[in-house]
Amino acid sequence: MEKWRSSQRILRNYTKTLISHRFNTNHNNSPNISSSGKQGFYTNSYDLRDYRGRSSTTVNQNCRNLQYRLFGSTTFEVQRNPSFATLNSEDVNRFKEMLGEKNVIEDEDRLATANIDWMRKYKGFSKLLLQPKSTQEVSEILKYCNSRCLAVVPQGGNTGLVGGSVPVFDEVIINIGSMNNIISLDKVSGILVCEAGCILENLDSFLLNEGFIMPLDLGAKGSCQIGGNVSTNAGGLRYVRYGSLHGSILGLEVVQANGTVLDMLGTIRKDSTGYDLKQLFIGSEGSLGIITKVSILTPPRLSSTNLAFLACKDFFSCQKLLSESKRKLGEVLSAFEFLDNQSMDMVLTYLDGVRNPLPPSVHNFYVLIETTGSNETHDKEKLEAFLLHSMESGLISDGVVAQDINQASSFWRIREGITEALMKAGAVYKYDLSLPVEKMYNLVEKMRIRLGQRAKVLGYGHLGDANLHLNISTPEYDDTSPWKYQCRARSWTNESQ
């Protein structure tokens, strides 16, 4: 009955609270960011914004009948709705009473960093950054902003690749980074409870000493935060082994936009009673509330890890290799990533110290296969037998197995460094797409034919879970390209479903 009441409150508040949802093709990430977007990042501002994708709604008597409109490109001009309040000195003083002066940031240099995304593509104009240290402080902030009709944007590690964690106008930024405490770890079950501001890599380092591992791994792990990962349902490199966060997250604590705290912080793996409300917030991108605490099931850290860097002549060989790896490697397969030769060229050109593990030949596609298990001898023999069979059958043109952790890191540097290399190359338009594996690369080829010499089109991603990162690299940004690229990508994606 309590779950039913909570679900009814969520639905009522959803229709009574102004929220916004940034509409774009690439929302994870990953970098993912990505989660990206994407990715350790909240990708959406919410609470009191009027410019995207919902019908007219009501927050309170001061914010009635604010109309929303949907937009899908930066080429659309978005006007700030004058019905929203403007921050004043009384508001700032009130926040200082709540949080203390040092946690209310007005310094222009610190605001400059928070107002721009990691890609340095989107920029906001916030005059205030708040750093709450507890769920209660988050609740007080949102309750006050709701009463004043002040727009806010939640922000975690700000590692997203689509600009969702920065203001559009002058929204108040609520950064969760100070809420970074590990609350508990059950050393029998591996259930970890922590605050949302914990950095992903710090959590993994903590678990290393306890014999466990985080079920997700991202290129931005050194900066992204677990609350943002959950809010964007980040996938990453270990998805093929451990699956979605919808399966790993056992409980959440969330503050809704009106300040209401929802305590769903369960630590029981099996709960068959009533509604599973936490699932609504996994991947909701800040549109329903700010995640403040997380309960997550962490798997045991296995002792044996092997990594192979392979070359394939065509995308069909990559597909076949994936199918064979699932059959032949089975329970030890932990990652299956691919990149095309344009992605490899980009990394080799723009990242210092990176080299091709398979010189001097140029191959059309590259694949990284990782295995993790508990028996080093058995796992290595299994991988070597699989690679030998794949080489003899023509699926692999060339390949090398990492001999130590340094060589393994250099292999992963190639895959994880593509986003950084693209940034250094100039403007980049990013699309994060889930497609049937056999049709994944068709989109890259079609876009490449369509654009010709006007842009470089790169394809890479998580082949193990059919996730393509389509990237279009140009010398500089312009006002018309994003809309054209997005329309074509969406049209071809729909055809592929």
N, C-alpha and C positions, 0 to 999 in steps of 0.2 A: 504494500500500500504506500509506503514511503517513497519507493521508486516511482510509482504512478504519480504521486503528488509532485515530485521533483520534475518529472517529464512535462507535466502540465504547466509548471512554473516556467520552464525553459521555453515552451511554445508561446506562452503569454508574453514573456519578456522579449522574445524574438520579434514579435509584432509590435511591441511598444517601445523598442529601443532602436535608435538609429545606428545602423551598422553599415559597413561598406565592404565590398568584395572586389578586389582588383581583378579585372577580367583580362587574362592573357593565356597564350598557349602553354608557356613554360612557367609552372608554378612551383617546382620542387628544387631541390637541389642541391640540390646538390651540391651543388657543387659542392645541381644540386652540384643548392647551391642546395637549391639549390635552392632550393634546394637543391635554392634553389634552391633553391631556390629551393631552394632552393629554395645549401641550399638553405643547420644550427641557426635558425632565423625564423622570426615571425614574418610572414609575407604579407600580412594585411593590416592596415589601420582599421579601426572600427570605432564605433560609438561617436555619433554626431558628425557624420559626413553625408553629403547630399548628392554625390555625383555618379553613383554607379548602381545599376542593376537591380534595384528593389522598387516596389510600388510605394505610393505615399503612405506614411506611417506616423505615429505619434510617440514622442518620448515623454514630454510633460507639457504643461500649459504654455511654456515659453518656446517650444519647438514643434508646433503643430504643422501638419500638412506640408512637410518639406519634400519636394519632388526629387526623385532619383532619375538618372539617365545612364544607360549603359554605353561604355565606350571601349573600343578594342585597340586603340593605337594612340601614340603620343601626338599624332597629327590632329587629333580633335582638341579644340580649345576647351578647357574646363574652367568655369568661373566659380569663385568662392561664393557660397550662398550667404548673403548678409544676415540671414536669420541666426547664424551661429555667432556666439559671443566672441569678443576679442579679449585676449588676456590683458589684465590690468595689474596694478601694484597690489591691490587687495588680494587678488588670487595668489600672487607670488608669496605674499606674507602668510596666507592661509596654508600654503604648501610647506613653508618653512616651519610653521607650527606643527604640522603633521610629521615631517621627516627630519627636521633639523637643517640648518643652513647649508652644511657641506654636501647634502644630498639633493639640493635644489640648484641646478647648474644654469647660470646665465652667461658664463664666460664665452665670448665669441669664438675663440679657438676650439674649445671643446665642442661647442655646438656645430661648428663647421664640419667636424668629423661625423657627428651623428646625423647631420642633414643630408649627407651624400652616400650613395650606395657603394658597394665594393667595386662595381664596374665603373664607377665615376660617370654614370650615365644619367641618373636621376638625382635631382636636387630639390630639397624642401627649404622652408624658411622659418622653421620653428625658433622661437625665442626662449624656450624653456625645456630643460631636460630633467626629469625626475628619476631618482634612484632609490626605490623602496627596498627595504631589507626584510620585509615580512609580508605574509598574506594579508594581515590586518591593514597594513599601510596601503597595499594595492587596493583593497576594498574601500578605504577612506578616500583615496584619490579618485576612483571611478565614481563613487557616490557623489562627491563634490562636483566633479566635471559634469555629471549627468544633470545635477540640479542647476548648474550654471550654463548648460548648453555649450560646453567647451569641447571641441574636437580633440581626440587623442590618437596616437599611434603607438602600439606596443612594439618594442624592439629588443632583440636578443643580441646575438653576436654580430648582426648586420652583415652577414656573409652571403646573403641572397643575391641572385643574379638577375632579378627582374624588378628591383626597386620597390618591393612591397613593404620593406621595413623602414622606409624613410617617409617623412611628411610630403604631402602634395602641396599644402599651403603652409599655414602656421600652426599646425596641430601641436599639442603638448606631447613630447616624447616620454614614454614610460619605459625605461630600460631595466630589465630584470637581472642584469649581471651581478648585482650585489647579493642576490638570493642564490648562493652557491654552496650550501651546506649539504653534505651527505648525512642523511638521517639514520639509516640502518642498512645492514646487509645480513640476510639469513644465510649463514654459511653452509646450511644443508641443502636448501632449495635454490639458492642463488638469487633470491628476490631482493632487489635493490630499491630503496626508497630515498629520494633526494629532492632538492629544490630545483626549480626549472632553470635557474641561471648557471647550473654546473656545466662546464665546458666538456664536450664529448671526450676529448683526449685525456682530460684529467680523470674522468670516470673510468676510462679504460686502464689508465695507469694504476688507479686505486684497486681495480679488480685484478690486475696482474698479480699483485702480492697475495691475493686471496684465492687464486686459482680459477677465476672466471673471466669472461670477456663480454664486451658490449655486443649486442646482436646486430648493430649497424656500424658501418665504417664509411666515412666521407672524406673527400679531399680537403674539406674545410674543418676537419676535426680539431685542429689546434685553436680554433676561434668560435666555432658554432656551439650552440647551447642546446641542452636536451629538451627544454621547453619548446624551442623553435623547431627542433627535429620532429617532435610529436605533433606540433601544430601544423606542420606541412606534410606529415606522414612521409618523412624522408626514407628513401630506400637504400641506395648506396651499394658498395661492393659486396657485401655479405648477404644480399637479399636472396640469392639463389640457394643459400644454405639455411638461413634462419627465417626467411619470409618477412612479411610486412609487420610494421609496428602494431597493426590491429591485432596481431596474435601475441606480441611480446608485452604490450602494455597491460598491466593488471589493474591499475587504478590511477585516478587523477584527482587533483584538487584544482578547481577553476573558480575565478572571480568573473562574474558576469558584468556587463557594462553598467548596470545600475548599482553595483557594489555587492550584490548578493554572492556569498561564498557557497559553492557546491562541493561538499566533501564526498568524493567517490574514491577515496584513496585506499582501495582494498588491496590486500596482499594474498588473496586466495586465488589459485590458478583456475579452479573450476567453480563457477557460480552460475547455476542454471535457473536462478530465480528472477523472473520478471524482465524488465527492460535493462539492456546493457547501455546505460546512458553515456558512459565514457567514450563509446565509439563515435558519438556525434561530434566530439571535440578533436578526435584524431584526424588531422587533415582539414579541419575547418578553417585554418589559416587566420585565426584571430577573429573571425566573424561572429562567434558566439561567446567569447570570453578570453581572458588571459589565463593560461595554465601556470600555476604557481608551484605545484608539487607533482612528482611522478613516481609511480611504482612500476618497476619493469623487471621481467624475468630475464636473467642473464645466464647463458649457457656455460658449461665448463670450458675452461681454456685447455685445449688439447696440445700435447707436447710435440707433435710432428707436423711440420709445415713444409710444403714443397711448392715451388713456383716455376712454371715453364713459360718462356716467351717464344711464340711460334709465328711462322709466316704461312699465309695461304694465297693461292693464285686467284681465287674469286670468292664472292660472297656465298655461293652455294657450298663451297668447301667449308666455310665457317659454320654454316647451318648444320651440315652433315657432321662436322667435328663436335658440335654441341650435342647433337643427338647421340653420337657414339660415346661421348664423355659421360653422359647421364647413365648409359647402360654399363660401361666398362669401369668407370670410377665410382659410380654410385654414391655410397654413404660418405666418402671422403671428399667429394667435390665441394669446394667452398666459394669459388669465384670463377666467372667466365666472362671476360671483357674483350671487346674488339675495338679496333681503330683502323681507318683506311690510310692509304699512303699520303694523302693530303694532310691528315692530322699529324702523321709522323714528320713530314717535312716542316710543318709549322713549329713543332717542338724543337727539332734540330736547328732550325733557323733562329729562333728567338729566345731559347733558354740556354744559359751558359752551363757548361759542364755536362750536358746530356749527349749521349752518343747512341747510335743504333747498335743493339746487341748482335745484329746479324749483317755485318758489312761484308763485301761492298755492294751486294746485290740490292736492287730496289724491288720490293714486293708490293702487291696490290692491297693486301690486308694483313693485319697482325692480330694475334690473339694471345691473351694472358689466361692461363689456367692455373688455379691454385687448389691444392688439396690440403686438408687438415685432418689428422687422425691421431690415434694413440700409440701406434706401433710404427716407428720410423722405418725399420727395415721392410716391413710389409708394404707400407704406403709408397715408399720409393720404388720398390719392385713393381708395384701395381701401375704407377705412373709411367715408368720406363717401358713396360710391356705395352701399355696403351699408345705411347708415342711411337714406338717401333712399328706397331700395327698400322697406325695412322700414316706414317711415313711410307710404308710399303704399299698402302692402298692409294697413295697420291693425295690424301687430304692435306698433308703438311709439305710445304716446299723446303722448309729449313726450320731449325729450332735450337734452343739452348735452355738448360735447366740451371737455375741459380744455385751456386755452390755454397753461398753463405748469406748472411743477413744483409751485408752491404750490397751484394749483387742483386738480391731481391728488392732492396729499396730503390736501386737504380732502375729496375724494370718498372716498378710502380710509379716512379717519378715521371716516366714517359706518359703513362696513362693519366695520371692526376695533374700533370702540368699543362695539358692542352688548353684549359681555360685561361691560365696565366699567359701562355704564348699568344693566344688570340687577342688578349688585351693589349699586349705589346705591339701587335701587328697593326692595330688601328681600330676601326669600328667593327662591332660584331652584333649580329642579331641571332638570338638563341631560342631554340624551340625544343621542348622536352616531350617526347611522344611515346606512347605505348601502342605498338602495332603487332599484328601477326608476324612471327619471325621470318617467314618466307617472303614477306612483302616489305620488310623494314627498309632495306637499302634502295628499293624502287623510288622512294620519295627523294632520296639524295640525288639519284641519277636524273630524275625528272627536273628537279630544281637546277641542277648543273646545266642541263640542256637549255632550259628556259633562260637562264641568266648569262650563259656564254662567258665572255671575258670580263663582264662587268663586276663579277665578284667571285671569290673562292668559296666553294661549298664543301664543308667537311661533315663526315659522319662517323660517330663513335658512340660507345655506350655500353650498357649492361645487356649483352646478348642473352645471358642466362635467364633474364626475366623480360625479354622482348622490349627493352627500353632504349630508344634511340635519342641521342643528342644531335640534333641537326643545327649546324652553325653556319652562318653566312658572314663571311669576312669581307669588308670593304675598306678603302682608305679612310673614309670619314662618314659620319652620320648625315642623313638628309631627312627631309620632312615627308617624303612620299614612299620611300622604300619599305618601312615597317608594315604599313597597311597592305601593300602589294604582296610582300612575302607571307604575311600571316594569312591572307585570303587563299593563296595558292596552297600553303601547307595544310590549312584546314580542309580545303576542298579535296586534296589528294588523300588526306588522312581518312576522311569520311568514306571515300571510295574503297579504302583498304580494309575497312572494318568488316 
